């Protein structure tokens, strides 16, 4: 466990060094690492090529230095507006085109910066060796992609490939030469001209994409392009999720005019309720039985999920001593044993560490009307997660938020009766729902959670105040780490508030709340139900709950807790 802490500190130092180099080279102070991924403010910086992928805890300083240098060169030598207009629509063509553009800008590293050129060369060669060692070149697609990368890199940089690599690539090179010979000569000739380079890069991308498609049609099993196995971080998952809608956001003139001070017309009708109190006991039992049947159909391994959660969330904490060790700190109580038995070596003691999940994880569920179709699967998901988290030693809280009325209710009526003053702020009756408190064990929370199936409680959603409420509850806990997971399918929506202020008033307040509590040490992450929530949450994932709860949803949740963004 001590080694784990040391690796964690070393990882943080590497990321800080990389960011410092990037900021110095680009002047962009908002760049930072989060969960092993580089961010520009709240936007993740894409890995434009597979060799730029960083493996946290595995890669050493040279990899981070090469990443910083390559991204600085991308900013210097690639016009993003021009590039965006040239990028092809086809996912595979687009990925190849991006890779070629990255190799182009790296080949333009100035000769008066030999350290940068050396960093980039060493990183690319290290990635190439890793790719070869993975066995990925044993498949037809693997060797095709590897050959393309090596040929282009060698052409652009004028660096020679190792003899074993040349021998390996010779048959593929010979097969590609007739179709791509002119384009490969063109990228070398036009590497200083982005627009002209793109013409030849497009020809290469189109040809390779056709070969990939042909391979897939002829032998589907061989073309399962597994980015992780290849070391080719294609992010096809990311490409697929691009079909999911992205939440629409904008600037609120009313919010800015009030100097970002959020107004509430009245709190008179707001309430916080224990969710089961709003459901008849007989109906709650019926909901629970229905939920149990659905959970049984899922066949989810809760024990395995719990082990994964414990590995992610637990931190080593000292728990006394381990005695009878052959090295460490001398144990004074065993000195007599050393005198009587000089050959005895087990006279030392060492610190003993145990993994402890000193974490509170809160779930905040959007109980607006549009979430009704997902209520049952959400309840299943929450039931499974709260059981697994309890076994992992993580305190779990499940909350919901909605309103007591549609279109403002009594709050709006009061506003109308007072002459409709301008910019009144929030106009509705908040209803905060508690399904499970952090100190409540799973067995006692089973029936309360079933209240999530009473969908006639679902009305409108005022996210900013809900996140604020959930964060305040987390801050009242004693655990050192606090995580809030917000599950929603859309932007904040309350018709009365939007009509009396403007369309993005609640939207802007949500952003302000997330930023404020993030600075107080709460990890706020978003789970978008069929919607990309990244404009609000820098760590977010899109899940599909339209038909059934797949194991992939839990896998994506685990990746999210690790700090890896999957959209």
C-alpha positions as CSV (number, residue, x, y, z in Angstrom):
1,X,0.0,0.0,0.0
2,X,2.9,2.3,0.7
3,X,4.1,1.6,-2.9
4,X,0.6,2.5,-4.1
5,X,0.8,5.9,-2.4
6,X,4.3,6.5,-3.8
7,X,3.1,5.7,-7.4
8,X,0.2,8.0,-7.0
9,X,2.4,10.9,-5.9
10,X,4.8,10.1,-8.7
11,X,1.9,10.1,-11.2
12,X,0.8,13.5,-9.9
13,X,4.3,14.9,-10.2
14,X,4.5,13.7,-13.8
15,X,1.2,15.3,-14.7
16,X,2.2,18.6,-13.1
17,X,5.5,18.7,-15.0
18,X,3.7,18.0,-18.3
19,X,1.1,20.7,-17.6
20,X,3.9,23.2,-16.7
21,X,5.7,22.4,-20.0
22,X,2.5,22.8,-21.9
23,X,1.6,26.1,-20.3
24,X,5.1,27.4,-20.9
25,X,5.0,26.4,-24.6
26,X,1.4,27.5,-25.4
27,X,0.5,30.2,-22.8
28,X,-2.7,28.3,-22.1
29,X,-3.1,28.4,-18.3
30,X,-6.3,26.5,-18.2
31,X,-4.7,23.2,-19.3
32,X,-4.7,20.5,-16.5
33,X,-4.8,16.8,-15.9
34,X,-7.8,15.1,-14.4
35,X,-8.0,11.4,-13.8
36,X,-5.0,10.8,-16.1
37,X,-6.6,12.7,-19.0
38,X,-5.6,16.2,-20.2
39,X,-8.2,18.9,-20.2
40,X,-8.4,22.4,-21.7
41,X,-10.6,24.0,-19.1
42,X,-13.6,21.7,-19.0
43,X,-13.0,20.1,-22.4
44,X,-11.0,17.0,-22.8
45,X,-8.0,17.4,-25.1
46,X,-8.3,14.6,-27.8
47,X,-5.5,12.2,-28.3
48,X,-5.0,12.9,-32.0
49,X,-2.9,9.8,-32.6
50,X,-2.4,6.4,-30.8
51,X,1.2,7.1,-29.8
52,X,0.0,10.1,-27.8
53,X,-2.1,7.9,-25.5
54,X,-0.8,8.1,-21.9
55,X,-1.2,5.2,-19.5
56,X,-1.3,6.7,-16.0
57,X,0.9,4.8,-13.6
58,X,2.8,3.0,-16.4
59,X,4.3,5.7,-18.7
60,X,7.3,7.6,-17.4
61,X,8.4,11.2,-17.8
62,X,9.6,10.9,-21.5
63,X,6.0,10.0,-22.5
64,X,4.6,13.1,-20.8
65,X,7.3,15.3,-22.3
66,X,6.5,14.0,-25.8
67,X,2.8,14.6,-25.2
68,X,3.5,18.2,-24.2
69,X,5.8,18.8,-27.2
70,X,3.4,17.2,-29.7
71,X,0.4,19.2,-28.5
72,X,2.4,22.4,-28.6
73,X,3.3,21.7,-32.2
74,X,-0.3,20.9,-33.0
75,X,-1.3,24.4,-31.7
76,X,1.5,26.0,-33.6
77,X,1.4,24.4,-37.0
78,X,-2.2,23.2,-37.5
79,X,-5.0,25.7,-38.2
80,X,-8.0,24.2,-36.3
81,X,-10.6,26.1,-38.4
82,X,-9.1,24.9,-41.7
83,X,-8.7,21.4,-40.3
84,X,-12.3,21.2,-39.1
85,X,-13.5,22.1,-42.6
86,X,-11.3,19.4,-44.2
87,X,-12.0,16.5,-41.8
88,X,-14.0,13.7,-43.5
89,X,-17.3,12.4,-42.2
90,X,-16.6,8.7,-42.2
91,X,-15.3,7.6,-38.7
92,X,-12.4,5.5,-40.0
93,X,-11.4,8.1,-42.6
94,X,-11.6,10.8,-39.9
95,X,-9.4,8.9,-37.5
96,X,-6.7,8.2,-40.1
97,X,-6.9,11.8,-41.3
98,X,-6.4,13.1,-37.7
99,X,-3.4,10.7,-37.2
100,X,-1.7,11.9,-40.4
101,X,-2.2,15.5,-39.5
102,X,-0.6,14.8,-36.1
103,X,2.4,13.1,-37.7
104,X,2.7,16.1,-40.1
105,X,3.0,18.7,-37.3
106,X,5.4,16.6,-35.3
107,X,7.6,16.4,-38.4
108,X,7.8,20.2,-38.4
109,X,9.6,20.4,-35.0
110,X,12.2,23.1,-35.5
111,X,15.8,22.0,-35.9
112,X,16.9,24.4,-33.2
113,X,14.9,22.4,-30.7
114,X,16.7,19.1,-30.8
115,X,15.3,18.1,-27.4
116,X,11.8,18.3,-28.8
117,X,12.7,16.3,-31.9
118,X,14.3,13.6,-29.8
119,X,11.4,13.4,-27.4
120,X,9.0,12.8,-30.2
121,X,11.2,10.3,-32.0
122,X,11.7,8.3,-28.8
123,X,8.0,8.3,-28.0
124,X,7.0,7.1,-31.4
125,X,9.6,4.3,-31.4
126,X,8.5,3.3,-27.9
127,X,4.9,3.0,-29.0
128,X,5.9,1.1,-32.1
129,X,7.8,-1.4,-29.9
130,X,4.8,-1.7,-27.6
131,X,2.5,-2.3,-30.6
132,X,4.8,-5.1,-31.9
133,X,5.1,-6.7,-28.5
134,X,1.3,-6.8,-28.1
135,X,1.0,-9.3,-31.0
136,X,-1.4,-6.9,-32.9
137,X,0.6,-7.2,-36.1
138,X,-0.5,-10.8,-36.3
139,X,-3.9,-9.8,-37.7
140,X,-4.4,-8.4,-41.2
141,X,-5.9,-5.1,-39.9
142,X,-3.2,-4.7,-37.3
143,X,-0.4,-5.0,-39.8
144,X,-2.2,-2.7,-42.2
145,X,-2.6,0.1,-39.6
146,X,0.9,-0.4,-38.3
147,X,2.4,-0.4,-41.8
148,X,0.6,2.8,-42.7
149,X,1.8,4.6,-39.6
150,X,5.4,3.5,-40.0
151,X,5.6,4.4,-43.7
152,X,4.1,7.8,-43.2
153,X,6.2,8.6,-40.1
154,X,9.4,7.6,-42.0
155,X,8.4,9.6,-45.0
156,X,7.6,12.8,-43.1
157,X,10.6,12.7,-40.7
158,X,13.2,11.1,-43.0
159,X,14.1,8.8,-40.2
160,X,15.0,5.2,-40.9
161,X,12.9,2.3,-39.6
162,X,14.6,-0.5,-37.7
163,X,15.6,-3.4,-40.1
164,X,13.3,-5.9,-38.4
165,X,10.4,-3.5,-38.9
166,X,11.3,-2.9,-42.6
167,X,11.4,-6.7,-43.2
168,X,8.0,-7.1,-41.5
169,X,6.4,-4.4,-43.5
170,X,7.9,-5.2,-46.9
171,X,4.9,-7.3,-48.2
172,X,2.4,-4.7,-47.0
173,X,4.5,-1.8,-48.3
174,X,4.6,-3.5,-51.7
175,X,0.8,-4.0,-51.7
176,X,0.2,-0.3,-50.8
177,X,2.7,1.2,-53.1
178,X,0.7,1.1,-56.4
179,X,-2.3,2.8,-54.9
180,X,-0.7,5.2,-52.5
181,X,2.7,5.9,-54.0
182,X,1.7,9.3,-55.4
183,X,-0.1,10.3,-52.1
184,X,2.8,9.3,-50.0
185,X,5.1,11.4,-52.1
186,X,2.7,14.3,-51.8
187,X,2.5,14.4,-48.1
188,X,6.2,14.6,-47.9
189,X,6.4,17.4,-50.5
190,X,3.4,19.4,-49.0
191,X,4.0,18.9,-45.3
192,X,4.5,22.7,-44.8
193,X,1.2,23.4,-46.5
194,X,-1.7,22.2,-44.4
195,X,-4.3,22.6,-47.1
196,X,-2.3,20.8,-49.8
197,X,-1.2,18.1,-47.4
198,X,-4.8,17.4,-46.6
199,X,-5.6,16.6,-50.3
200,X,-3.0,13.7,-50.2
201,X,-3.9,12.7,-46.6
202,X,-7.6,12.4,-47.7
203,X,-6.6,10.1,-50.6
204,X,-4.7,7.9,-48.1
205,X,-7.5,7.9,-45.5
206,X,-10.1,7.0,-48.2
207,X,-8.0,4.1,-49.6
208,X,-7.2,2.6,-46.1
209,X,-10.8,3.0,-45.0
210,X,-11.9,1.0,-48.0
211,X,-9.4,-1.7,-47.3
212,X,-10.7,-1.9,-43.7
213,X,-14.3,-2.2,-44.9
214,X,-13.3,-4.8,-47.4
215,X,-11.5,-6.8,-44.7
216,X,-14.6,-6.6,-42.5
217,X,-16.9,-7.9,-45.2
218,X,-14.6,-10.8,-46.1
219,X,-13.7,-11.9,-42.6
220,X,-15.6,-10.0,-39.8
221,X,-13.9,-11.9,-37.0
222,X,-10.5,-10.6,-38.0
223,X,-11.6,-7.0,-38.2
224,X,-12.8,-6.5,-34.7
225,X,-10.7,-3.4,-34.2
226,X,-9.9,-3.5,-30.5
227,X,-8.2,-0.2,-29.8
228,X,-6.8,-1.2,-26.5
229,X,-5.3,-4.4,-27.8
230,X,-3.8,-2.6,-30.7
231,X,-2.6,0.4,-28.8
232,X,-4.6,2.2,-31.4
233,X,-6.8,4.4,-29.3
234,X,-9.4,4.8,-32.0
235,X,-12.2,5.8,-29.5
236,X,-14.8,4.1,-31.7
237,X,-17.0,4.2,-28.5
238,X,-16.6,7.9,-28.6
239,X,-17.5,8.0,-32.3
240,X,-20.7,6.0,-31.7
241,X,-21.7,8.2,-28.8
242,X,-21.5,11.3,-31.0
243,X,-24.9,10.2,-32.3
244,X,-26.3,11.0,-28.8
245,X,-27.7,14.5,-28.5
246,X,-25.6,17.1,-26.7
247,X,-27.3,19.2,-24.1
248,X,-27.9,22.7,-25.4
249,X,-26.5,25.5,-23.4
250,X,-26.0,29.3,-23.7
251,X,-25.6,32.6,-21.8
252,X,-28.3,34.0,-19.6
253,X,-28.6,37.8,-19.8
254,X,-30.7,37.9,-16.7
255,X,-28.1,35.9,-14.7
256,X,-25.3,38.1,-15.9
257,X,-27.3,41.3,-15.2
258,X,-27.7,40.2,-11.6
259,X,-23.9,39.7,-11.4
260,X,-24.4,35.9,-11.3
261,X,-26.5,36.2,-8.2
262,X,-29.2,33.5,-8.3
263,X,-32.6,34.6,-7.2
264,X,-35.5,32.6,-5.7
265,X,-38.8,34.3,-5.7
266,X,-40.1,32.3,-2.7
267,X,-39.0,29.2,-0.7
268,X,-42.4,29.1,1.1
269,X,-43.6,26.0,-0.7
270,X,-40.3,24.1,-0.9
271,X,-40.2,20.7,0.8
272,X,-37.8,17.9,1.5
273,X,-39.6,14.5,1.8
274,X,-38.7,11.0,2.6
275,X,-39.8,9.4,-0.7
276,X,-41.6,6.3,0.8
277,X,-43.9,8.7,2.7
278,X,-45.4,9.7,-0.6
279,X,-46.4,6.1,-1.5
280,X,-49.0,3.9,0.0
281,X,-47.5,1.0,1.9
282,X,-49.3,-1.7,-0.2
283,X,-48.2,0.0,-3.4
284,X,-44.6,0.3,-2.2
285,X,-44.5,-3.5,-1.5
286,X,-45.9,-4.1,-5.0
287,X,-43.1,-1.9,-6.5
288,X,-40.5,-3.8,-4.5
289,X,-41.7,-7.1,-5.8
290,X,-41.6,-5.8,-9.3
291,X,-38.1,-4.5,-8.8
292,X,-36.9,-7.8,-7.4
293,X,-38.2,-9.6,-10.4
294,X,-36.4,-7.2,-12.7
295,X,-33.1,-7.5,-10.8
296,X,-33.3,-11.3,-10.9
297,X,-33.5,-11.1,-14.7
298,X,-30.4,-9.0,-15.0
299,X,-28.0,-11.6,-13.6
300,X,-25.4,-9.0,-12.4
301,X,-22.5,-10.2,-10.3
302,X,-22.7,-7.9,-7.4
303,X,-19.7,-9.4,-5.7
304,X,-17.5,-8.8,-8.7
305,X,-18.8,-5.2,-9.0
306,X,-18.1,-4.6,-5.3
307,X,-14.5,-5.8,-5.7
308,X,-14.0,-3.4,-8.7
309,X,-15.5,-0.5,-6.7
310,X,-13.3,-1.3,-3.7
311,X,-10.2,-1.3,-5.9
312,X,-11.1,2.1,-7.3
313,X,-12.3,3.9,-4.2
314,X,-10.2,2.4,-1.4
315,X,-7.1,4.1,-0.2
316,X,-4.3,2.6,2.0
317,X,-4.4,3.5,5.7
318,X,-2.0,2.4,8.4
319,X,-3.3,-0.3,10.6
320,X,-0.6,-1.1,13.2
321,X,2.4,-3.3,12.6
322,X,3.4,-6.5,10.9
323,X,5.7,-8.4,13.2
324,X,8.2,-11.2,12.5
325,X,9.5,-9.6,9.3
326,X,13.0,-10.1,7.8
327,X,13.5,-6.4,7.2
328,X,12.1,-3.1,8.4
329,X,12.4,-1.5,11.8
330,X,14.1,-3.5,14.6
331,X,11.5,-5.0,17.0
332,X,13.0,-4.3,20.5
333,X,10.9,-7.2,22.0
334,X,12.8,-9.7,19.9
335,X,16.4,-8.6,20.7
336,X,16.7,-11.5,23.2
337,X,15.7,-13.9,20.4
338,X,18.5,-12.4,18.3
339,X,21.0,-13.1,21.1
340,X,19.9,-16.7,21.6
341,X,19.6,-17.4,17.9
342,X,22.1,-15.2,15.9
343,X,20.9,-16.7,12.6
344,X,17.3,-15.6,13.2
345,X,16.3,-12.9,10.8
346,X,12.7,-12.3,11.6
347,X,13.3,-9.7,14.3
348,X,11.9,-6.7,12.4
349,X,8.5,-5.0,12.1
350,X,6.9,-3.1,9.2
351,X,4.0,-0.7,8.9
352,X,0.8,-2.6,8.0
353,X,-1.7,-0.9,5.6
354,X,-5.2,-1.9,4.8
355,X,-7.4,-0.6,2.0
356,X,-10.1,1.6,3.4
357,X,-12.8,3.3,1.3
358,X,-13.0,6.5,3.2
359,X,-15.6,7.8,0.7
360,X,-19.2,9.0,0.5
361,X,-20.8,8.6,-2.8
362,X,-24.1,10.4,-3.4
363,X,-26.5,9.8,-6.3
364,X,-28.7,12.6,-7.4
365,X,-31.5,11.5,-9.7
366,X,-33.4,13.9,-12.0
367,X,-37.1,13.1,-11.3
368,X,-38.5,15.3,-14.1
369,X,-41.3,14.1,-16.4
370,X,-39.0,13.1,-19.2
371,X,-37.2,10.6,-16.9
372,X,-40.4,8.5,-16.4
373,X,-39.6,5.9,-19.0
374,X,-36.3,5.1,-17.3
375,X,-37.5,4.9,-13.7
376,X,-37.6,1.1,-13.4
377,X,-34.1,0.6,-14.9
378,X,-32.8,3.4,-12.8
379,X,-34.1,1.7,-9.7
380,X,-32.5,-1.5,-10.7
381,X,-29.2,0.3,-11.2
382,X,-29.4,2.1,-7.9
383,X,-30.3,-1.2,-6.0
384,X,-27.3,-3.0,-7.5
385,X,-24.9,-0.1,-6.9
386,X,-25.9,0.5,-3.3
387,X,-25.5,-3.2,-2.5
388,X,-22.1,-3.3,-4.2
389,X,-20.9,-0.1,-2.6
390,X,-22.0,-1.2,0.8
391,X,-19.9,-4.4,0.4
392,X,-17.0,-2.2,-0.7
393,X,-17.3,-0.1,2.5
394,X,-18.5,3.0,0.8
395,X,-21.3,5.1,2.3
396,X,-24.0,5.7,-0.2
397,X,-26.8,8.3,-0.4
398,X,-29.6,8.3,-3.0
399,X,-31.5,11.5,-3.6
400,X,-34.0,12.8,-6.1
401,X,-35.2,16.2,-7.2
402,X,-38.4,17.4,-8.9
403,X,-41.1,20.0,-8.2
404,X,-44.4,19.7,-6.4
405,X,-46.3,21.4,-9.3
406,X,-46.3,22.0,-13.0
407,X,-45.8,25.5,-14.4
408,X,-44.8,27.1,-11.2
409,X,-47.7,26.2,-8.9
410,X,-48.3,28.4,-5.9
411,X,-45.0,30.2,-6.3
412,X,-46.0,31.5,-9.7
413,X,-49.4,32.5,-8.4
414,X,-47.8,34.6,-5.7
415,X,-45.7,36.2,-8.4
416,X,-48.7,37.0,-10.5
417,X,-50.6,38.5,-7.6
418,X,-47.7,40.8,-6.9
419,X,-47.8,42.3,-10.3
420,X,-45.3,40.1,-12.1
421,X,-42.0,41.9,-11.1
422,X,-39.2,41.5,-13.7
423,X,-36.5,38.8,-13.3
424,X,-38.0,37.1,-10.3
425,X,-35.6,34.2,-10.4
426,X,-36.8,30.6,-9.7
427,X,-40.6,30.3,-9.8
428,X,-41.8,26.9,-8.6
429,X,-42.2,24.6,-5.6
430,X,-39.1,22.5,-5.1
431,X,-39.5,18.9,-3.9
432,X,-36.4,17.2,-2.7
433,X,-36.7,13.4,-2.3
434,X,-34.6,11.2,0.0
435,X,-34.6,7.6,-1.0
436,X,-31.6,6.5,1.1
437,X,-29.5,8.3,3.6
438,X,-25.7,7.6,3.8
439,X,-26.0,5.9,7.2
440,X,-28.9,3.7,6.2
441,X,-27.8,0.1,5.3
442,X,-29.0,-1.5,2.1
443,X,-31.5,-3.9,3.7
444,X,-33.4,-1.0,5.3
445,X,-33.3,1.0,2.1
446,X,-34.7,-1.7,-0.2
447,X,-38.3,-0.6,0.2
448,X,-37.7,3.2,0.2
449,X,-35.8,2.8,-3.1
450,X,-38.8,1.2,-4.7
451,X,-40.6,4.6,-4.4
452,X,-38.6,5.6,-7.4
453,X,-41.2,3.7,-9.4
454,X,-43.9,6.1,-8.5
455,X,-43.5,8.2,-11.6
456,X,-46.5,10.5,-11.0
457,X,-44.1,12.3,-8.6
458,X,-41.9,13.3,-11.6
459,X,-42.6,16.8,-12.8
460,X,-40.0,19.5,-13.6
461,X,-36.2,19.8,-12.8
462,X,-34.3,22.6,-11.3
463,X,-30.8,21.0,-11.3
464,X,-28.6,23.8,-9.8
465,X,-30.4,24.0,-6.4
466,X,-30.6,20.2,-6.3
467,X,-26.8,19.8,-6.8
468,X,-26.2,22.5,-4.2
469,X,-28.5,20.6,-1.7
470,X,-26.8,17.3,-2.4
471,X,-23.3,18.8,-2.1
472,X,-24.2,20.4,1.3
473,X,-25.3,17.0,2.5
474,X,-21.9,15.5,1.4
475,X,-20.0,18.3,3.1
476,X,-21.7,17.3,6.3
477,X,-20.1,13.9,6.2
478,X,-16.8,12.9,7.9
479,X,-15.3,11.0,5.0
480,X,-12.3,12.5,3.3
481,X,-13.5,11.9,-0.3
482,X,-16.9,13.0,-1.5
483,X,-18.4,12.1,-4.9
484,X,-21.7,13.2,-6.3
485,X,-23.1,11.4,-9.4
486,X,-25.9,13.3,-11.1
487,X,-28.1,11.2,-13.3
488,X,-30.2,13.2,-15.8
489,X,-31.6,13.2,-19.3
490,X,-31.5,16.9,-20.0
491,X,-30.8,20.5,-19.1
492,X,-32.6,22.2,-16.2
493,X,-36.2,22.8,-17.1
494,X,-38.9,24.7,-15.4
495,X,-41.4,26.4,-17.7
496,X,-42.4,29.1,-15.2
497,X,-38.9,30.1,-14.4
498,X,-37.8,30.1,-18.0
499,X,-40.7,32.3,-19.1
500,X,-40.2,34.8,-16.3
501,X,-36.4,35.1,-16.8
502,X,-34.8,33.6,-19.9
503,X,-34.1,30.3,-21.4
504,X,-30.6,29.8,-19.8
505,X,-31.2,31.2,-16.4
506,X,-31.3,27.8,-14.6
507,X,-28.6,26.5,-17.0
508,X,-26.1,29.1,-16.0
509,X,-26.9,28.6,-12.3
510,X,-26.2,24.9,-12.6
511,X,-22.8,25.6,-14.1
512,X,-21.9,28.1,-11.3
513,X,-22.9,25.5,-8.7
514,X,-20.9,22.7,-10.2
515,X,-17.8,25.0,-10.5
516,X,-18.2,26.3,-6.9
517,X,-18.5,22.9,-5.2
518,X,-15.9,21.3,-7.4
519,X,-13.4,23.9,-5.9
520,X,-14.5,22.7,-2.5
521,X,-13.3,19.2,-3.1
522,X,-16.4,17.4,-4.2
523,X,-16.1,15.3,-7.4
524,X,-19.2,16.0,-9.4
525,X,-19.7,13.7,-12.3
526,X,-22.6,13.4,-14.7
527,X,-24.4,10.4,-16.2
528,X,-26.5,11.4,-19.2
529,X,-29.4,9.1,-20.0
530,X,-29.2,9.2,-23.8
531,X,-27.7,12.7,-23.7
532,X,-24.2,14.1,-23.6
533,X,-23.9,16.2,-20.4
534,X,-20.3,17.3,-20.9
535,X,-21.2,21.0,-21.3
536,X,-22.1,20.8,-17.5
537,X,-19.9,18.0,-16.2
538,X,-16.2,17.7,-17.1
539,X,-16.4,14.0,-16.2
540,X,-19.5,12.5,-17.8
541,X,-20.7,9.5,-19.7
542,X,-23.7,8.7,-21.9
543,X,-25.7,5.6,-21.0
544,X,-28.6,3.9,-22.9
545,X,-31.5,2.8,-20.7
546,X,-34.0,2.6,-23.4
547,X,-34.6,-1.2,-23.2
548,X,-32.5,-3.0,-20.6
549,X,-29.7,-2.5,-18.1
550,X,-26.6,-3.9,-19.8
551,X,-23.4,-4.8,-17.9
552,X,-21.7,-2.1,-20.1
553,X,-23.5,0.6,-18.1
554,X,-21.7,-0.6,-14.9
555,X,-18.4,-0.9,-16.8
556,X,-18.8,2.7,-18.0
557,X,-19.6,3.8,-14.5
558,X,-16.4,2.2,-13.2
559,X,-14.4,3.9,-15.9
560,X,-16.0,7.2,-14.9
561,X,-15.0,6.7,-11.2
562,X,-11.4,6.0,-12.4
563,X,-11.5,9.4,-14.1
564,X,-11.7,8.1,-17.7
565,X,-14.2,10.0,-19.8
566,X,-16.3,7.9,-22.1
567,X,-18.9,9.8,-24.1
